[in-house]
Amino acid sequence: MGVIKLKNIRTFSYHGCLIEEGKIGSDYTVDLKVKTNLEKSADTDHLLDTVDYVHLNKIVTEEMAIRSHLLEHVAKRINNRVLAEIETVEKTTVWVSKINPPIGGDVESVTIKMTEIRK
């Protein structure tokens, strides 16, 4: 087994429970880690034998563009879509961070982390 990780994917999205969050949006970062077998691609040196991180990035950016009230909902959609679209992925973990959240304090970000395992 091996790991592919996309780190610090930056998006501008409209998630949150407040009406204002849906109108003005906010900056987000996403980290995505997938566990998969990398032995074949290490031997063959062919993109078709591995998990294409361009595909992973596309999933993240498309799901982040769909408004949700909760970061947990976005993270679950990302994990589920990776497992549905990429058969060789056995486990996926996503961290979704809202930068400068509107929580009445000096907080750099709030992050949720969720993991899904292929059943």
Phi and psi restraints in degrees (range 20) as a CNS / XPLOR table:
assign (resid 1 and name C) (resid 2 and name N)
       (resid 2 and name CA) (resid 2 and name C) 1.0 -144.8 20.0 2
assign (resid 2 and name N) (resid 2 and name CA)
       (resid 2 and name C) (resid 3 and name N) 1.0 177.5 20.0 2
assign (resid 2 and name C) (resid 3 and name N)
       (resid 3 and name CA) (resid 3 and name C) 1.0 -130.1 20.0 2
assign (resid 3 and name N) (resid 3 and name CA)
       (resid 3 and name C) (resid 4 and name N) 1.0 137.0 20.0 2
assign (resid 3 and name C) (resid 4 and name N)
       (resid 4 and name CA) (resid 4 and name C) 1.0 -117.4 20.0 2
assign (resid 4 and name N) (resid 4 and name CA)
       (resid 4 and name C) (resid 5 and name N) 1.0 130.0 20.0 2
assign (resid 4 and name C) (resid 5 and name N)
       (resid 5 and name CA) (resid 5 and name C) 1.0 -129.3 20.0 2
assign (resid 5 and name N) (resid 5 and name CA)
       (resid 5 and name C) (resid 6 and name N) 1.0 129.1 20.0 2
assign (resid 5 and name C) (resid 6 and name N)
       (resid 6 and name CA) (resid 6 and name C) 1.0 -102.2 20.0 2
assign (resid 6 and name N) (resid 6 and name CA)
       (resid 6 and name C) (resid 7 and name N) 1.0 125.8 20.0 2
assign (resid 6 and name C) (resid 7 and name N)
       (resid 7 and name CA) (resid 7 and name C) 1.0 -117.7 20.0 2
assign (resid 7 and name N) (resid 7 and name CA)
       (resid 7 and name C) (resid 8 and name N) 1.0 131.9 20.0 2
assign (resid 7 and name C) (resid 8 and name N)
       (resid 8 and name CA) (resid 8 and name C) 1.0 64.6 20.0 2
assign (resid 8 and name N) (resid 8 and name CA)
       (resid 8 and name C) (resid 9 and name N) 1.0 46.2 20.0 2
assign (resid 8 and name C) (resid 9 and name N)
       (resid 9 and name CA) (resid 9 and name C) 1.0 -70.4 20.0 2
assign (resid 9 and name N) (resid 9 and name CA)
       (resid 9 and name C) (resid 10 and name N) 1.0 121.6 20.0 2
assign (resid 9 and name C) (resid 10 and name N)
       (resid 10 and name CA) (resid 10 and name C) 1.0 -100.7 20.0 2
assign (resid 10 and name N) (resid 10 and name CA)
       (resid 10 and name C) (resid 11 and name N) 1.0 132.5 20.0 2
assign (resid 10 and name C) (resid 11 and name N)
       (resid 11 and name CA) (resid 11 and name C) 1.0 -137.4 20.0 2
assign (resid 11 and name N) (resid 11 and name CA)
       (resid 11 and name C) (resid 12 and name N) 1.0 160.0 20.0 2
assign (resid 11 and name C) (resid 12 and name N)
       (resid 12 and name CA) (resid 12 and name C) 1.0 -113.8 20.0 2
assign (resid 12 and name N) (resid 12 and name CA)
       (resid 12 and name C) (resid 13 and name N) 1.0 116.2 20.0 2
assign (resid 12 and name C) (resid 13 and name N)
       (resid 13 and name CA) (resid 13 and name C) 1.0 -135.5 20.0 2
assign (resid 13 and name N) (resid 13 and name CA)
       (resid 13 and name C) (resid 14 and name N) 1.0 176.4 20.0 2
assign (resid 13 and name C) (resid 14 and name N)
       (resid 14 and name CA) (resid 14 and name C) 1.0 -123.0 20.0 2
assign (resid 14 and name N) (resid 14 and name CA)
       (resid 14 and name C) (resid 15 and name N) 1.0 43.5 20.0 2
assign (resid 14 and name C) (resid 15 and name N)
       (resid 15 and name CA) (resid 15 and name C) 1.0 -88.0 20.0 2
assign (resid 15 and name N) (resid 15 and name CA)
       (resid 15 and name C) (resid 16 and name N) 1.0 151.9 20.0 2
assign (resid 15 and name C) (resid 16 and name N)
       (resid 16 and name CA) (resid 16 and name C) 1.0 139.6 20.0 2
assign (resid 16 and name N) (resid 16 and name CA)
       (resid 16 and name C) (resid 17 and name N) 1.0 159.4 20.0 2
assign (resid 16 and name C) (resid 17 and name N)
       (resid 17 and name CA) (resid 17 and name C) 1.0 -82.9 20.0 2
assign (resid 17 and name N) (resid 17 and name CA)
       (resid 17 and name C) (resid 18 and name N) 1.0 -22.9 20.0 2
assign (resid 17 and name C) (resid 18 and name N)
       (resid 18 and name CA) (resid 18 and name C) 1.0 -78.5 20.0 2
assign (resid 18 and name N) (resid 18 and name CA)
       (resid 18 and name C) (resid 19 and name N) 1.0 142.1 20.0 2
assign (resid 18 and name C) (resid 19 and name N)
       (resid 19 and name CA) (resid 19 and name C) 1.0 -58.0 20.0 2
assign (resid 19 and name N) (resid 19 and name CA)
       (resid 19 and name C) (resid 20 and name N) 1.0 -40.2 20.0 2
assign (resid 19 and name C) (resid 20 and name N)
       (resid 20 and name CA) (resid 20 and name C) 1.0 -60.9 20.0 2
assign (resid 20 and name N) (resid 20 and name CA)
       (resid 20 and name C) (resid 21 and name N) 1.0 -35.8 20.0 2
assign (resid 20 and name C) (resid 21 and name N)
       (resid 21 and name CA) (resid 21 and name C) 1.0 -63.7 20.0 2
assign (resid 21 and name N) (resid 21 and name CA)
       (resid 21 and name C) (resid 22 and name N) 1.0 -33.5 20.0 2
assign (resid 21 and name C) (resid 22 and name N)
       (resid 22 and name CA) (resid 22 and name C) 1.0 -74.5 20.0 2
assign (resid 22 and name N) (resid 22 and name CA)
       (resid 22 and name C) (resid 23 and name N) 1.0 -18.7 20.0 2
assign (resid 22 and name C) (resid 23 and name N)
       (resid 23 and name CA) (resid 23 and name C) 1.0 -96.0 20.0 2
assign (resid 23 and name N) (resid 23 and name CA)
       (resid 23 and name C) (resid 24 and name N) 1.0 -44.9 20.0 2
assign (resid 23 and name C) (resid 24 and name N)
       (resid 24 and name CA) (resid 24 and name C) 1.0 -96.3 20.0 2
assign (resid 24 and name N) (resid 24 and name CA)
       (resid 24 and name C) (resid 25 and name N) 1.0 -22.1 20.0 2
assign (resid 24 and name C) (resid 25 and name N)
       (resid 25 and name CA) (resid 25 and name C) 1.0 72.9 20.0 2
assign (resid 25 and name N) (resid 25 and name CA)
       (resid 25 and name C) (resid 26 and name N) 1.0 178.8 20.0 2
assign (resid 25 and name C) (resid 26 and name N)
       (resid 26 and name CA) (resid 26 and name C) 1.0 -159.4 20.0 2
assign (resid 26 and name N) (resid 26 and name CA)
       (resid 26 and name C) (resid 27 and name N) 1.0 165.1 20.0 2
assign (resid 26 and name C) (resid 27 and name N)
       (resid 27 and name CA) (resid 27 and name C) 1.0 -85.8 20.0 2
assign (resid 27 and name N) (resid 27 and name CA)
       (resid 27 and name C) (resid 28 and name N) 1.0 142.2 20.0 2
assign (resid 27 and name C) (resid 28 and name N)
       (resid 28 and name CA) (resid 28 and name C) 1.0 -135.4 20.0 2
assign (resid 28 and name N) (resid 28 and name CA)
       (resid 28 and name C) (resid 29 and name N) 1.0 155.7 20.0 2
assign (resid 28 and name C) (resid 29 and name N)
       (resid 29 and name CA) (resid 29 and name C) 1.0 -128.8 20.0 2
assign (resid 29 and name N) (resid 29 and name CA)
       (resid 29 and name C) (resid 30 and name N) 1.0 148.9 20.0 2
assign (resid 29 and name C) (resid 30 and name N)
       (resid 30 and name CA) (resid 30 and name C) 1.0 -133.1 20.0 2
assign (resid 30 and name N) (resid 30 and name CA)
       (resid 30 and name C) (resid 31 and name N) 1.0 134.9 20.0 2
assign (resid 30 and name C) (resid 31 and name N)
       (resid 31 and name CA) (resid 31 and name C) 1.0 -113.7 20.0 2
assign (resid 31 and name N) (resid 31 and name CA)
       (resid 31 and name C) (resid 32 and name N) 1.0 139.1 20.0 2
assign (resid 31 and name C) (resid 32 and name N)
       (resid 32 and name CA) (resid 32 and name C) 1.0 -132.9 20.0 2
assign (resid 32 and name N) (resid 32 and name CA)
       (resid 32 and name C) (resid 33 and name N) 1.0 129.5 20.0 2
assign (resid 32 and name C) (resid 33 and name N)
       (resid 33 and name CA) (resid 33 and name C) 1.0 -124.7 20.0 2
assign (resid 33 and name N) (resid 33 and name CA)
       (resid 33 and name C) (resid 34 and name N) 1.0 128.6 20.0 2
assign (resid 33 and name C) (resid 34 and name N)
       (resid 34 and name CA) (resid 34 and name C) 1.0 -122.3 20.0 2
assign (resid 34 and name N) (resid 34 and name CA)
       (resid 34 and name C) (resid 35 and name N) 1.0 141.9 20.0 2
assign (resid 34 and name C) (resid 35 and name N)
       (resid 35 and name CA) (resid 35 and name C) 1.0 -104.8 20.0 2
assign (resid 35 and name N) (resid 35 and name CA)
       (resid 35 and name C) (resid 36 and name N) 1.0 127.7 20.0 2
assign (resid 35 and name C) (resid 36 and name N)
       (resid 36 and name CA) (resid 36 and name C) 1.0 -155.7 20.0 2
assign (resid 36 and name N) (resid 36 and name CA)
       (resid 36 and name C) (resid 37 and name N) 1.0 165.7 20.0 2
assign (resid 36 and name C) (resid 37 and name N)
       (resid 37 and name CA) (resid 37 and name C) 1.0 -82.2 20.0 2
assign (resid 37 and name N) (resid 37 and name CA)
       (resid 37 and name C) (resid 38 and name N) 1.0 119.9 20.0 2
assign (resid 37 and name C) (resid 38 and name N)
       (resid 38 and name CA) (resid 38 and name C) 1.0 -107.0 20.0 2
assign (resid 38 and name N) (resid 38 and name CA)
       (resid 38 and name C) (resid 39 and name N) 1.0 4.9 20.0 2
assign (resid 38 and name C) (resid 39 and name N)
       (resid 39 and name CA) (resid 39 and name C) 1.0 -63.4 20.0 2
assign (resid 39 and name N) (resid 39 and name CA)
       (resid 39 and name C) (resid 40 and name N) 1.0 -45.9 20.0 2
assign (resid 39 and name C) (resid 40 and name N)
       (resid 40 and name CA) (resid 40 and name C) 1.0 -62.6 20.0 2
assign (resid 40 and name N) (resid 40 and name CA)
       (resid 40 and name C) (resid 41 and name N) 1.0 -46.9 20.0 2
assign (resid 40 and name C) (resid 41 and name N)
       (resid 41 and name CA) (resid 41 and name C) 1.0 -66.7 20.0 2
assign (resid 41 and name N) (resid 41 and name CA)
       (resid 41 and name C) (resid 42 and name N) 1.0 -31.1 20.0 2
assign (resid 41 and name C) (resid 42 and name N)
       (resid 42 and name CA) (resid 42 and name C) 1.0 -65.3 20.0 2
assign (resid 42 and name N) (resid 42 and name CA)
       (resid 42 and name C) (resid 43 and name N) 1.0 -33.8 20.0 2
assign (resid 42 and name C) (resid 43 and name N)
       (resid 43 and name CA) (resid 43 and name C) 1.0 -80.0 20.0 2
assign (resid 43 and name N) (resid 43 and name CA)
       (resid 43 and name C) (resid 44 and name N) 1.0 -44.3 20.0 2
assign (resid 43 and name C) (resid 44 and name N)
       (resid 44 and name CA) (resid 44 and name C) 1.0 -86.4 20.0 2
assign (resid 44 and name N) (resid 44 and name CA)
       (resid 44 and name C) (resid 45 and name N) 1.0 -26.5 20.0 2
assign (resid 44 and name C) (resid 45 and name N)
       (resid 45 and name CA) (resid 45 and name C) 1.0 64.2 20.0 2
assign (resid 45 and name N) (resid 45 and name CA)
       (resid 45 and name C) (resid 46 and name N) 1.0 31.5 20.0 2
assign (resid 45 and name C) (resid 46 and name N)
       (resid 46 and name CA) (resid 46 and name C) 1.0 -114.3 20.0 2
assign (resid 46 and name N) (resid 46 and name CA)
       (resid 46 and name C) (resid 47 and name N) 1.0 134.0 20.0 2
assign (resid 46 and name C) (resid 47 and name N)
       (resid 47 and name CA) (resid 47 and name C) 1.0 -59.5 20.0 2
assign (resid 47 and name N) (resid 47 and name CA)
       (resid 47 and name C) (resid 48 and name N) 1.0 -35.6 20.0 2
assign (resid 47 and name C) (resid 48 and name N)
       (resid 48 and name CA) (resid 48 and name C) 1.0 -65.5 20.0 2
assign (resid 48 and name N) (resid 48 and name CA)
       (resid 48 and name C) (resid 49 and name N) 1.0 -14.6 20.0 2
assign (resid 48 and name C) (resid 49 and name N)
       (resid 49 and name CA) (resid 49 and name C) 1.0 -96.3 20.0 2
assign (resid 49 and name N) (resid 49 and name CA)
       (resid 49 and name C) (resid 50 and name N) 1.0 10.0 20.0 2
assign (resid 49 and name C) (resid 50 and name N)
       (resid 50 and name CA) (resid 50 and name C) 1.0 -136.3 20.0 2
assign (resid 50 and name N) (resid 50 and name CA)
       (resid 50 and name C) (resid 51 and name N) 1.0 -177.8 20.0 2
assign (resid 50 and name C) (resid 51 and name N)
       (resid 51 and name CA) (resid 51 and name C) 1.0 -89.8 20.0 2
assign (resid 51 and name N) (resid 51 and name CA)
       (resid 51 and name C) (resid 52 and name N) 1.0 119.5 20.0 2
assign (resid 51 and name C) (resid 52 and name N)
       (resid 52 and name CA) (resid 52 and name C) 1.0 -75.6 20.0 2
assign (resid 52 and name N) (resid 52 and name CA)
       (resid 52 and name C) (resid 53 and name N) 1.0 116.3 20.0 2
assign (resid 52 and name C) (resid 53 and name N)
       (resid 53 and name CA) (resid 53 and name C) 1.0 -70.4 20.0 2
assign (resid 53 and name N) (resid 53 and name CA)
       (resid 53 and name C) (resid 54 and name N) 1.0 -16.1 20.0 2
assign (resid 53 and name C) (resid 54 and name N)
       (resid 54 and name CA) (resid 54 and name C) 1.0 -65.7 20.0 2
assign (resid 54 and name N) (resid 54 and name CA)
       (resid 54 and name C) (resid 55 and name N) 1.0 -40.8 20.0 2
assign (resid 54 and name C) (resid 55 and name N)
       (resid 55 and name CA) (resid 55 and name C) 1.0 -63.7 20.0 2
assign (resid 55 and name N) (resid 55 and name CA)
       (resid 55 and name C) (resid 56 and name N) 1.0 -43.6 20.0 2
assign (resid 55 and name C) (resid 56 and name N)
       (resid 56 and name CA) (resid 56 and name C) 1.0 -60.5 20.0 2
assign (resid 56 and name N) (resid 56 and name CA)
       (resid 56 and name C) (resid 57 and name N) 1.0 -45.7 20.0 2
assign (resid 56 and name C) (resid 57 and name N)
       (resid 57 and name CA) (resid 57 and name C) 1.0 -61.4 20.0 2
assign (resid 57 and name N) (resid 57 and name CA)
       (resid 57 and name C) (resid 58 and name N) 1.0 -39.2 20.0 2
assign (resid 57 and name C) (resid 58 and name N)
       (resid 58 and name CA) (resid 58 and name C) 1.0 -63.0 20.0 2
assign (resid 58 and name N) (resid 58 and name CA)
       (resid 58 and name C) (resid 59 and name N) 1.0 -43.7 20.0 2
assign (resid 58 and name C) (resid 59 and name N)
       (resid 59 and name CA) (resid 59 and name C) 1.0 -59.5 20.0 2
assign (resid 59 and name N) (resid 59 and name CA)
       (resid 59 and name C) (resid 60 and name N) 1.0 -47.4 20.0 2
assign (resid 59 and name C) (resid 60 and name N)
       (resid 60 and name CA) (resid 60 and name C) 1.0 -60.9 20.0 2
assign (resid 60 and name N) (resid 60 and name CA)
       (resid 60 and name C) (resid 61 and name N) 1.0 -50.3 20.0 2
assign (resid 60 and name C) (resid 61 and name N)
       (resid 61 and name CA) (resid 61 and name C) 1.0 -66.4 20.0 2
assign (resid 61 and name N) (resid 61 and name CA)
       (resid 61 and name C) (resid 62 and name N) 1.0 -36.5 20.0 2
assign (resid 61 and name C) (resid 62 and name N)
       (resid 62 and name CA) (resid 62 and name C) 1.0 -68.3 20.0 2
assign (resid 62 and name N) (resid 62 and name CA)
       (resid 62 and name C) (resid 63 and name N) 1.0 -41.9 20.0 2
assign (resid 62 and name C) (resid 63 and name N)
       (resid 63 and name CA) (resid 63 and name C) 1.0 -71.1 20.0 2
assign (resid 63 and name N) (resid 63 and name CA)
       (resid 63 and name C) (resid 64 and name N) 1.0 -34.6 20.0 2
assign (resid 63 and name C) (resid 64 and name N)
       (resid 64 and name CA) (resid 64 and name C) 1.0 -68.4 20.0 2
assign (resid 64 and name N) (resid 64 and name CA)
       (resid 64 and name C) (resid 65 and name N) 1.0 -21.3 20.0 2
assign (resid 64 and name C) (resid 65 and name N)
       (resid 65 and name CA) (resid 65 and name C) 1.0 -78.9 20.0 2
assign (resid 65 and name N) (resid 65 and name CA)
       (resid 65 and name C) (resid 66 and name N) 1.0 -11.9 20.0 2
assign (resid 65 and name C) (resid 66 and name N)
       (resid 66 and name CA) (resid 66 and name C) 1.0 -94.2 20.0 2
assign (resid 66 and name N) (resid 66 and name CA)
       (resid 66 and name C) (resid 67 and name N) 1.0 117.4 20.0 2
assign (resid 66 and name C) (resid 67 and name N)
       (resid 67 and name CA) (resid 67 and name C) 1.0 -61.9 20.0 2
assign (resid 67 and name N) (resid 67 and name CA)
       (resid 67 and name C) (resid 68 and name N) 1.0 136.3 20.0 2
assign (resid 67 and name C) (resid 68 and name N)
       (resid 68 and name CA) (resid 68 and name C) 1.0 -137.2 20.0 2
assign (resid 68 and name N) (resid 68 and name CA)
       (resid 68 and name C) (resid 69 and name N) 1.0 154.2 20.0 2
assign (resid 68 and name C) (resid 69 and name N)
       (resid 69 and name CA) (resid 69 and name C) 1.0 -75.8 20.0 2
assign (resid 69 and name N) (resid 69 and name CA)
       (resid 69 and name C) (resid 70 and name N) 1.0 -36.7 20.0 2
assign (resid 69 and name C) (resid 70 and name N)
       (resid 70 and name CA) (resid 70 and name C) 1.0 -118.6 20.0 2
assign (resid 70 and name N) (resid 70 and name CA)
       (resid 70 and name C) (resid 71 and name N) 1.0 142.8 20.0 2
assign (resid 70 and name C) (resid 71 and name N)
       (resid 71 and name CA) (resid 71 and name C) 1.0 -63.8 20.0 2
assign (resid 71 and name N) (resid 71 and name CA)
       (resid 71 and name C) (resid 72 and name N) 1.0 -31.2 20.0 2
assign (resid 71 and name C) (resid 72 and name N)
       (resid 72 and name CA) (resid 72 and name C) 1.0 -59.3 20.0 2
assign (resid 72 and name N) (resid 72 and name CA)
       (resid 72 and name C) (resid 73 and name N) 1.0 -38.7 20.0 2
assign (resid 72 and name C) (resid 73 and name N)
       (resid 73 and name CA) (resid 73 and name C) 1.0 -65.8 20.0 2
assign (resid 73 and name N) (resid 73 and name CA)
       (resid 73 and name C) (resid 74 and name N) 1.0 -43.0 20.0 2
assign (resid 73 and name C) (resid 74 and name N)
       (resid 74 and name CA) (resid 74 and name C) 1.0 -63.5 20.0 2
assign (resid 74 and name N) (resid 74 and name CA)
       (resid 74 and name C) (resid 75 and name N) 1.0 -45.8 20.0 2
assign (resid 74 and name C) (resid 75 and name N)
       (resid 75 and name CA) (resid 75 and name C) 1.0 -60.9 20.0 2
assign (resid 75 and name N) (resid 75 and name CA)
       (resid 75 and name C) (resid 76 and name N) 1.0 -42.3 20.0 2
assign (resid 75 and name C) (resid 76 and name N)
       (resid 76 and name CA) (resid 76 and name C) 1.0 -63.4 20.0 2
assign (resid 76 and name N) (resid 76 and name CA)
       (resid 76 and name C) (resid 77 and name N) 1.0 -42.5 20.0 2
assign (resid 76 and name C) (resid 77 and name N)
       (resid 77 and name CA) (resid 77 and name C) 1.0 -62.3 20.0 2
assign (resid 77 and name N) (resid 77 and name CA)
       (resid 77 and name C) (resid 78 and name N) 1.0 -42.3 20.0 2
assign (resid 77 and name C) (resid 78 and name N)
       (resid 78 and name CA) (resid 78 and name C) 1.0 -62.2 20.0 2
assign (resid 78 and name N) (resid 78 and name CA)
       (resid 78 and name C) (resid 79 and name N) 1.0 -51.0 20.0 2
assign (resid 78 and name C) (resid 79 and name N)
       (resid 79 and name CA) (resid 79 and name C) 1.0 -58.1 20.0 2
assign (resid 79 and name N) (resid 79 and name CA)
       (resid 79 and name C) (resid 80 and name N) 1.0 -48.1 20.0 2
assign (resid 79 and name C) (resid 80 and name N)
       (resid 80 and name CA) (resid 80 and name C) 1.0 -62.9 20.0 2
assign (resid 80 and name N) (resid 80 and name CA)
       (resid 80 and name C) (resid 81 and name N) 1.0 -39.7 20.0 2
assign (resid 80 and name C) (resid 81 and name N)
       (resid 81 and name CA) (resid 81 and name C) 1.0 -68.6 20.0 2
assign (resid 81 and name N) (resid 81 and name CA)
       (resid 81 and name C) (resid 82 and name N) 1.0 -39.8 20.0 2
assign (resid 81 and name C) (resid 82 and name N)
       (resid 82 and name CA) (resid 82 and name C) 1.0 -59.3 20.0 2
assign (resid 82 and name N) (resid 82 and name CA)
       (resid 82 and name C) (resid 83 and name N) 1.0 -47.5 20.0 2
assign (resid 82 and name C) (resid 83 and name N)
       (resid 83 and name CA) (resid 83 and name C) 1.0 -65.7 20.0 2
assign (resid 83 and name N) (resid 83 and name CA)
       (resid 83 and name C) (resid 84 and name N) 1.0 -34.9 20.0 2
assign (resid 83 and name C) (resid 84 and name N)
       (resid 84 and name CA) (resid 84 and name C) 1.0 -72.3 20.0 2
assign (resid 84 and name N) (resid 84 and name CA)
       (resid 84 and name C) (resid 85 and name N) 1.0 -35.8 20.0 2
assign (resid 84 and name C) (resid 85 and name N)
       (resid 85 and name CA) (resid 85 and name C) 1.0 -94.7 20.0 2
assign (resid 85 and name N) (resid 85 and name CA)
       (resid 85 and name C) (resid 86 and name N) 1.0 -20.6 20.0 2
assign (resid 85 and name C) (resid 86 and name N)
       (resid 86 and name CA) (resid 86 and name C) 1.0 -125.5 20.0 2
assign (resid 86 and name N) (resid 86 and name CA)
       (resid 86 and name C) (resid 87 and name N) 1.0 97.5 20.0 2
assign (resid 86 and name C) (resid 87 and name N)
       (resid 87 and name CA) (resid 87 and name C) 1.0 -61.4 20.0 2
assign (resid 87 and name N) (resid 87 and name CA)
       (resid 87 and name C) (resid 88 and name N) 1.0 -27.1 20.0 2
assign (resid 87 and name C) (resid 88 and name N)
       (resid 88 and name CA) (resid 88 and name C) 1.0 -82.5 20.0 2
assign (resid 88 and name N) (resid 88 and name CA)
       (resid 88 and name C) (resid 89 and name N) 1.0 -10.1 20.0 2
assign (resid 88 and name C) (resid 89 and name N)
       (resid 89 and name CA) (resid 89 and name C) 1.0 -78.2 20.0 2
assign (resid 89 and name N) (resid 89 and name CA)
       (resid 89 and name C) (resid 90 and name N) 1.0 127.2 20.0 2
assign (resid 89 and name C) (resid 90 and name N)
       (resid 90 and name CA) (resid 90 and name C) 1.0 -96.9 20.0 2
assign (resid 90 and name N) (resid 90 and name CA)
       (resid 90 and name C) (resid 91 and name N) 1.0 -30.6 20.0 2
assign (resid 90 and name C) (resid 91 and name N)
       (resid 91 and name CA) (resid 91 and name C) 1.0 -149.9 20.0 2
assign (resid 91 and name N) (resid 91 and name CA)
       (resid 91 and name C) (resid 92 and name N) 1.0 142.0 20.0 2
assign (resid 91 and name C) (resid 92 and name N)
       (resid 92 and name CA) (resid 92 and name C) 1.0 -136.5 20.0 2
assign (resid 92 and name N) (resid 92 and name CA)
       (resid 92 and name C) (resid 93 and name N) 1.0 138.2 20.0 2
assign (resid 92 and name C) (resid 93 and name N)
       (resid 93 and name CA) (resid 93 and name C) 1.0 -129.6 20.0 2
assign (resid 93 and name N) (resid 93 and name CA)
       (resid 93 and name C) (resid 94 and name N) 1.0 133.8 20.0 2
assign (resid 93 and name C) (resid 94 and name N)
       (resid 94 and name CA) (resid 94 and name C) 1.0 -128.7 20.0 2
assign (resid 94 and name N) (resid 94 and name CA)
       (resid 94 and name C) (resid 95 and name N) 1.0 139.0 20.0 2
assign (resid 94 and name C) (resid 95 and name N)
       (resid 95 and name CA) (resid 95 and name C) 1.0 -114.5 20.0 2
assign (resid 95 and name N) (resid 95 and name CA)
       (resid 95 and name C) (resid 96 and name N) 1.0 123.2 20.0 2
assign (resid 95 and name C) (resid 96 and name N)
       (resid 96 and name CA) (resid 96 and name C) 1.0 -115.7 20.0 2
assign (resid 96 and name N) (resid 96 and name CA)
       (resid 96 and name C) (resid 97 and name N) 1.0 124.9 20.0 2
assign (resid 96 and name C) (resid 97 and name N)
       (resid 97 and name CA) (resid 97 and name C) 1.0 -120.4 20.0 2
assign (resid 97 and name N) (resid 97 and name CA)
       (resid 97 and name C) (resid 98 and name N) 1.0 130.4 20.0 2
assign (resid 97 and name C) (resid 98 and name N)
       (resid 98 and name CA) (resid 98 and name C) 1.0 -96.2 20.0 2
assign (resid 98 and name N) (resid 98 and name CA)
       (resid 98 and name C) (resid 99 and name N) 1.0 121.6 20.0 2
assign (resid 98 and name C) (resid 99 and name N)
       (resid 99 and name CA) (resid 99 and name C) 1.0 -82.3 20.0 2
assign (resid 99 and name N) (resid 99 and name CA)
       (resid 99 and name C) (resid 100 and name N) 1.0 134.4 20.0 2
assign (resid 99 and name C) (resid 100 and name N)
       (resid 100 and name CA) (resid 100 and name C) 1.0 55.3 20.0 2
assign (resid 100 and name N) (resid 100 and name CA)
       (resid 100 and name C) (resid 101 and name N) 1.0 57.1 20.0 2
assign (resid 100 and name C) (resid 101 and name N)
       (resid 101 and name CA) (resid 101 and name C) 1.0 -67.2 20.0 2
assign (resid 101 and name N) (resid 101 and name CA)
       (resid 101 and name C) (resid 102 and name N) 1.0 146.9 20.0 2
assign (resid 101 and name C) (resid 102 and name N)
       (resid 102 and name CA) (resid 102 and name C) 1.0 -80.8 20.0 2
assign (resid 102 and name N) (resid 102 and name CA)
       (resid 102 and name C) (resid 103 and name N) 1.0 72.2 20.0 2
assign (resid 102 and name C) (resid 103 and name N)
       (resid 103 and name CA) (resid 103 and name C) 1.0 -118.3 20.0 2
assign (resid 103 and name N) (resid 103 and name CA)
       (resid 103 and name C) (resid 104 and name N) 1.0 17.7 20.0 2
assign (resid 103 and name C) (resid 104 and name N)
       (resid 104 and name CA) (resid 104 and name C) 1.0 73.0 20.0 2
assign (resid 104 and name N) (resid 104 and name CA)
       (resid 104 and name C) (resid 105 and name N) 1.0 29.6 20.0 2
assign (resid 104 and name C) (resid 105 and name N)
       (resid 105 and name CA) (resid 105 and name C) 1.0 -156.0 20.0 2
assign (resid 105 and name N) (resid 105 and name CA)
       (resid 105 and name C) (resid 106 and name N) 1.0 174.8 20.0 2
assign (resid 105 and name C) (resid 106 and name N)
       (resid 106 and name CA) (resid 106 and name C) 1.0 -89.6 20.0 2
assign (resid 106 and name N) (resid 106 and name CA)
       (resid 106 and name C) (resid 107 and name N) 1.0 84.8 20.0 2
assign (resid 106 and name C) (resid 107 and name N)
       (resid 107 and name CA) (resid 107 and name C) 1.0 -121.2 20.0 2
assign (resid 107 and name N) (resid 107 and name CA)
       (resid 107 and name C) (resid 108 and name N) 1.0 123.6 20.0 2
assign (resid 107 and name C) (resid 108 and name N)
       (resid 108 and name CA) (resid 108 and name C) 1.0 -63.4 20.0 2
assign (resid 108 and name N) (resid 108 and name CA)
       (resid 108 and name C) (resid 109 and name N) 1.0 -45.7 20.0 2
assign (resid 108 and name C) (resid 109 and name N)
       (resid 109 and name CA) (resid 109 and name C) 1.0 -163.2 20.0 2
assign (resid 109 and name N) (resid 109 and name CA)
       (resid 109 and name C) (resid 110 and name N) 1.0 162.3 20.0 2
assign (resid 109 and name C) (resid 110 and name N)
       (resid 110 and name CA) (resid 110 and name C) 1.0 -123.3 20.0 2
assign (resid 110 and name N) (resid 110 and name CA)
       (resid 110 and name C) (resid 111 and name N) 1.0 136.0 20.0 2
assign (resid 110 and name C) (resid 111 and name N)
       (resid 111 and name CA) (resid 111 and name C) 1.0 -129.2 20.0 2
assign (resid 111 and name N) (resid 111 and name CA)
       (resid 111 and name C) (resid 112 and name N) 1.0 137.8 20.0 2
assign (resid 111 and name C) (resid 112 and name N)
       (resid 112 and name CA) (resid 112 and name C) 1.0 -115.9 20.0 2
assign (resid 112 and name N) (resid 112 and name CA)
       (resid 112 and name C) (resid 113 and name N) 1.0 150.6 20.0 2
assign (resid 112 and name C) (resid 113 and name N)
       (resid 113 and name CA) (resid 113 and name C) 1.0 -129.8 20.0 2
assign (resid 113 and name N) (resid 113 and name CA)
       (resid 113 and name C) (resid 114 and name N) 1.0 131.4 20.0 2
assign (resid 113 and name C) (resid 114 and name N)
       (resid 114 and name CA) (resid 114 and name C) 1.0 -138.2 20.0 2
assign (resid 114 and name N) (resid 114 and name CA)
       (resid 114 and name C) (resid 115 and name N) 1.0 145.0 20.0 2
assign (resid 114 and name C) (resid 115 and name N)
       (resid 115 and name CA) (resid 115 and name C) 1.0 -126.1 20.0 2
assign (resid 115 and name N) (resid 115 and name CA)
       (resid 115 and name C) (resid 116 and name N) 1.0 141.1 20.0 2
assign (resid 115 and name C) (resid 116 and name N)
       (resid 116 and name CA) (resid 116 and name C) 1.0 -130.0 20.0 2
assign (resid 116 and name N) (resid 116 and name CA)
       (resid 116 and name C) (resid 117 and name N) 1.0 142.0 20.0 2
assign (resid 116 and name C) (resid 117 and name N)
       (resid 117 and name CA) (resid 117 and name C) 1.0 -119.0 20.0 2
assign (resid 117 and name N) (resid 117 and name CA)
       (resid 117 and name C) (resid 118 and name N) 1.0 137.6 20.0 2
assign (resid 117 and name C) (resid 118 and name N)
       (resid 118 and name CA) (resid 118 and name C) 1.0 -61.0 20.0 2
assign (resid 118 and name N) (resid 118 and name CA)
       (resid 118 and name C) (resid 119 and name N) 1.0 132.9 20.0 2
